[in-house]
């Protein structure tokens, strides 16, 4: 501790001096791990963040238990840094991280799963797969993100099962779609027709990747005359007009997101480039929606 004191004192400084102190401690390597862990575990020590940050760079397995014990600390992102440090340590941390999946704290389970997904050690797969049934939606989402880092038939089966979980359905559909698994198509079309423009755009890109096998479904959507779709963009246009009156706008703002799934279908059909879509696209040239006509 006395050896570290001159350097940890410099943490309070700014700029180059602070960076030099951190660099010096990293260069010391394993000799500073135990003192840094003591700082990390002291709830009243103002240098906890710096200790956690340094441990992400030293990668010493003697810090595992200390890092595990602060995964639940939300202050200054210390728990997140501890998760990053455990990823850096890698395989030696796997057993302790698996034990964390039984924690009563959802944030601990989530950060442990995040670390295990990044380490990608096969010993963790079954535990991560089981976490897809966790009671916390955030934990299940993190578990799915971790599971798809692995390879093999088990991963595909896990993704297919995740289609039945409303909290995982979007990511599972996109993952399967990227693998060109046609079982994802009905779900991707539902996402495309949904009210979340970001997810709709992601689904559109995935459908384009799948290509010709989704041609028929996209043509059906393009021809759908549901009034709901045009109403979405009419409401958007009214809101934009209101904002233009209330706020100063420089005129080079990005275009508003596409809310009409028929427009997304038209663009996707153009990108797929199959001539069988020409008739439906030509019909759309007479649609009441000016934006759809442009896209067609």
C-alpha positions as CSV (number, residue, x, y, z in Angstrom):
1,X,0.0,0.0,0.0
2,X,2.8,2.4,0.9
3,X,4.4,1.7,-2.5
4,X,1.2,2.6,-4.3
5,X,0.6,5.7,-2.3
6,X,2.6,8.2,-4.4
7,X,0.9,6.9,-7.5
8,X,-2.6,6.7,-6.3
9,X,-2.3,10.2,-4.9
10,X,-1.6,11.3,-8.5
11,X,-5.0,9.9,-9.6
12,X,-6.5,13.1,-8.2
13,X,-4.4,15.1,-10.7
14,X,-5.4,15.8,-14.2
15,X,-4.1,15.2,-17.7
16,X,-0.7,13.8,-18.4
17,X,0.3,13.4,-14.8
18,X,-2.7,11.2,-14.0
19,X,-2.0,9.1,-17.2
20,X,1.6,8.7,-16.2
21,X,0.6,7.4,-12.7
22,X,-1.8,4.9,-14.2
23,X,0.8,3.8,-16.7
24,X,3.4,3.3,-14.0
25,X,1.0,1.1,-12.0
26,X,0.1,-1.0,-15.0
27,X,3.9,-1.5,-15.7
28,X,4.3,-2.8,-12.1
29,X,1.9,-5.5,-13.0
30,X,1.1,-8.3,-10.5
31,X,2.7,-6.5,-7.6
32,X,-0.1,-3.9,-7.4
33,X,-3.0,-6.3,-7.8
34,X,-3.6,-7.0,-4.1
35,X,-3.4,-3.3,-3.1
36,X,-5.7,-2.4,-5.9
37,X,-8.2,-5.0,-4.8
38,X,-8.2,-3.6,-1.2
39,X,-9.0,-0.1,-2.7
40,X,-11.7,-1.7,-4.9
41,X,-13.4,-3.3,-1.9
42,X,-13.4,-0.2,0.3
43,X,-16.7,1.5,-0.2
44,X,-15.4,4.8,1.1
45,X,-12.3,5.0,-1.0
46,X,-12.7,7.6,-3.7
47,X,-10.2,5.7,-5.9
48,X,-12.4,2.6,-6.4
49,X,-13.1,3.6,-10.0
50,X,-9.4,3.9,-10.8
51,X,-8.6,0.6,-9.1
52,X,-11.3,-1.1,-11.2
53,X,-10.1,0.5,-14.4
54,X,-6.5,-0.5,-13.8
55,X,-7.6,-4.1,-13.1
56,X,-9.1,-4.2,-16.6
57,X,-5.6,-3.7,-17.9
58,X,-3.5,-5.9,-15.7
59,X,-5.4,-9.2,-16.1
60,X,-4.3,-11.0,-13.0
61,X,-6.4,-14.0,-11.8
62,X,-5.8,-13.0,-8.1
63,X,-8.3,-10.2,-8.6
64,X,-11.1,-12.6,-9.6
65,X,-12.9,-12.8,-6.2
66,X,-12.6,-9.1,-5.6
67,X,-14.0,-8.3,-9.0
68,X,-16.8,-10.7,-8.6
69,X,-17.8,-9.1,-5.3
70,X,-18.3,-5.6,-6.9
71,X,-20.3,-6.7,-9.9
72,X,-23.4,-5.3,-8.2
73,X,-21.8,-1.8,-7.6
74,X,-23.5,0.6,-9.9
75,X,-21.6,3.7,-8.7
76,X,-19.3,5.1,-11.4
77,X,-19.8,2.0,-13.5
78,X,-17.6,0.0,-11.2
79,X,-19.6,-3.2,-11.8
80,X,-19.3,-2.8,-15.5
81,X,-15.5,-2.3,-15.2
82,X,-15.3,-5.4,-13.0
83,X,-17.1,-7.4,-15.8
84,X,-14.6,-6.0,-18.3
85,X,-11.7,-7.0,-16.1
86,X,-13.0,-10.5,-15.7
87,X,-13.2,-10.8,-19.5
88,X,-9.6,-9.8,-19.7
89,X,-8.6,-12.5,-17.2
90,X,-10.5,-15.0,-19.3
91,X,-10.8,-18.7,-18.7
92,X,-9.6,-18.7,-15.0
93,X,-12.6,-16.6,-14.2
94,X,-15.2,-18.9,-15.8
95,X,-16.1,-21.1,-12.8
96,X,-16.6,-18.1,-10.5
97,X,-18.7,-16.3,-13.1
98,X,-20.9,-19.4,-13.6
99,X,-21.6,-19.4,-9.8
100,X,-22.7,-15.8,-10.2
101,X,-25.6,-16.9,-12.3
102,X,-27.3,-18.1,-9.0
103,X,-27.1,-14.6,-7.5
104,X,-30.3,-13.0,-6.3
105,X,-29.1,-9.7,-7.9
106,X,-30.2,-9.5,-11.5
107,X,-27.4,-7.0,-12.3
108,X,-24.9,-9.5,-11.1
109,X,-26.3,-12.3,-13.2
110,X,-26.4,-9.9,-16.2
111,X,-22.8,-8.7,-15.9
112,X,-21.6,-12.3,-15.3
113,X,-23.4,-13.5,-18.4
114,X,-22.0,-10.5,-20.4
115,X,-18.4,-11.6,-19.3
116,X,-19.1,-15.3,-20.1
117,X,-20.4,-14.4,-23.5
118,X,-17.2,-12.4,-24.3
119,X,-14.9,-15.1,-22.9
120,X,-16.7,-17.8,-25.0
121,X,-15.5,-20.8,-22.9
122,X,-17.6,-23.9,-23.8
123,X,-17.9,-24.8,-20.1
124,X,-20.3,-21.9,-19.7
125,X,-22.7,-22.7,-22.6
126,X,-25.2,-24.9,-20.6
127,X,-25.4,-22.3,-17.9
128,X,-25.9,-19.5,-20.4
129,X,-28.5,-21.6,-22.2
130,X,-30.4,-22.1,-18.9
131,X,-30.3,-18.3,-18.3
132,X,-32.6,-17.9,-21.3
133,X,-35.3,-18.8,-18.8
134,X,-34.3,-16.3,-16.2
135,X,-37.1,-14.3,-14.6
136,X,-35.5,-11.0,-15.6
137,X,-36.0,-9.9,-19.2
138,X,-32.7,-8.0,-19.1
139,X,-30.9,-11.1,-18.0
140,X,-32.6,-13.2,-20.7
141,X,-31.6,-10.6,-23.4
142,X,-28.0,-10.7,-22.1
143,X,-28.0,-14.5,-22.1
144,X,-29.2,-14.6,-25.7
145,X,-26.5,-12.1,-26.7
146,X,-24.0,-14.4,-25.0
147,X,-25.3,-17.7,-26.4
148,X,-25.1,-16.6,-30.0
149,X,-21.3,-16.0,-29.6
150,X,-20.9,-19.7,-29.6
151,X,-21.2,-22.1,-32.6
152,X,-23.1,-25.3,-33.4
153,X,-26.6,-26.7,-33.6
154,X,-27.3,-26.0,-30.0
155,X,-27.1,-22.3,-30.7
156,X,-29.6,-22.5,-33.6
157,X,-32.0,-24.5,-31.3
158,X,-31.7,-21.9,-28.6
159,X,-32.5,-19.2,-31.1
160,X,-35.6,-21.1,-32.4
161,X,-36.8,-21.4,-28.8
162,X,-36.2,-17.7,-28.2
163,X,-38.7,-16.9,-30.9
164,X,-41.4,-17.8,-28.4
165,X,-40.2,-15.3,-25.9
166,X,-41.6,-11.8,-26.6
167,X,-38.5,-10.2,-25.0
168,X,-36.1,-12.1,-27.2
169,X,-38.1,-12.5,-30.4
170,X,-36.6,-9.5,-32.3
171,X,-33.0,-10.5,-31.7
172,X,-33.7,-14.2,-32.3
173,X,-35.5,-13.4,-35.6
174,X,-32.6,-11.2,-36.7
175,X,-30.0,-13.8,-35.8
176,X,-31.8,-16.6,-37.6
177,X,-32.5,-14.3,-40.6
178,X,-28.8,-13.5,-40.8
179,X,-28.3,-17.3,-41.0
180,X,-30.9,-17.3,-43.8
181,X,-33.1,-19.7,-41.8
182,X,-36.5,-19.3,-43.4
183,X,-38.2,-20.1,-40.1
184,X,-37.5,-16.5,-39.1
185,X,-39.4,-15.0,-42.0
186,X,-42.9,-14.7,-40.4
187,X,-41.3,-13.0,-37.4
188,X,-39.2,-10.7,-39.5
189,X,-42.3,-9.6,-41.4
190,X,-44.1,-8.9,-38.1
191,X,-41.1,-6.7,-37.0
192,X,-41.2,-5.0,-40.3
193,X,-44.8,-4.1,-39.8
194,X,-44.3,-3.1,-36.2
195,X,-44.2,0.4,-34.8
196,X,-40.5,0.5,-33.9
197,X,-38.7,2.1,-36.9
198,X,-35.2,1.0,-35.9
199,X,-36.2,-2.7,-35.6
200,X,-38.3,-2.5,-38.7
201,X,-35.2,-1.2,-40.6
202,X,-33.1,-4.0,-39.2
203,X,-35.7,-6.6,-40.2
204,X,-35.8,-5.0,-43.7
205,X,-32.0,-5.4,-44.1
206,X,-32.2,-9.0,-43.0
207,X,-35.1,-9.8,-45.4
208,X,-33.0,-8.3,-48.2
209,X,-30.1,-10.6,-47.2
210,X,-32.5,-13.6,-47.4
211,X,-33.5,-12.4,-50.9
212,X,-35.7,-14.2,-53.3
213,X,-37.4,-16.6,-50.8
214,X,-39.2,-13.7,-49.3
215,X,-40.2,-12.0,-52.6
216,X,-43.8,-13.2,-52.4
217,X,-44.3,-12.0,-48.8
218,X,-42.9,-8.6,-49.6
219,X,-45.2,-8.2,-52.6
220,X,-48.2,-9.0,-50.4
221,X,-47.1,-6.4,-47.9
222,X,-46.5,-3.8,-50.6
223,X,-50.1,-4.4,-51.8
224,X,-51.6,-4.2,-48.3
225,X,-54.0,-1.2,-48.2
226,X,-54.3,-1.1,-44.4
227,X,-55.1,2.5,-43.5
228,X,-53.0,2.2,-40.4
229,X,-49.7,2.4,-42.3
230,X,-50.4,5.8,-44.0
231,X,-51.9,7.2,-40.8
232,X,-48.6,6.5,-39.0
233,X,-46.7,8.8,-41.4
234,X,-49.5,11.4,-41.5
235,X,-49.2,11.7,-37.7
236,X,-45.4,11.9,-38.1
237,X,-45.7,14.7,-40.7
238,X,-48.1,16.7,-38.4
239,X,-45.6,16.4,-35.5
240,X,-42.7,17.5,-37.7
241,X,-44.7,20.6,-38.9
242,X,-45.4,21.4,-35.2
243,X,-41.7,21.1,-34.4
244,X,-40.7,23.3,-37.3
245,X,-43.0,26.0,-35.9
246,X,-41.8,25.7,-32.3
247,X,-38.1,25.1,-32.8
248,X,-35.4,26.7,-35.0
249,X,-34.3,24.0,-37.5
250,X,-31.2,24.4,-39.7
251,X,-32.7,22.6,-42.6
252,X,-30.2,19.7,-42.9
253,X,-31.7,17.4,-40.4
254,X,-31.7,13.7,-41.3
255,X,-34.9,12.4,-42.9
256,X,-37.6,11.1,-40.5
257,X,-37.7,7.3,-40.0
258,X,-39.9,5.3,-42.3
259,X,-43.0,4.2,-40.5
260,X,-45.0,2.8,-43.4
261,X,-43.9,-0.9,-43.8
262,X,-45.1,-0.8,-47.5
263,X,-42.3,1.7,-48.2
264,X,-39.8,-0.7,-46.5
265,X,-41.1,-3.5,-48.6
266,X,-40.8,-1.5,-51.8
267,X,-37.2,-0.6,-51.0
268,X,-36.4,-4.2,-50.1
269,X,-37.9,-5.4,-53.4
270,X,-35.7,-3.0,-55.3
271,X,-32.6,-4.1,-53.5
272,X,-33.4,-7.8,-54.1
273,X,-33.8,-6.9,-57.8
274,X,-36.1,-9.7,-58.9
275,X,-38.1,-8.8,-62.0
276,X,-41.2,-10.6,-60.6
277,X,-41.7,-7.5,-58.3
278,X,-42.0,-5.0,-61.2
279,X,-45.8,-5.3,-61.5
280,X,-46.4,-4.7,-57.8
281,X,-44.0,-1.8,-57.8
282,X,-45.6,-0.3,-60.9
283,X,-49.0,-0.5,-59.2
284,X,-47.6,1.3,-56.2
285,X,-46.7,4.3,-58.5
286,X,-50.4,5.3,-58.2
287,X,-50.7,4.9,-54.4
288,X,-52.2,7.8,-52.4
289,X,-49.0,8.0,-50.4
290,X,-46.5,10.3,-52.2
291,X,-43.6,8.8,-50.2
292,X,-44.5,5.3,-51.2
293,X,-44.8,6.4,-54.9
294,X,-41.2,7.8,-54.7
295,X,-39.9,4.7,-53.1
296,X,-41.7,2.5,-55.7
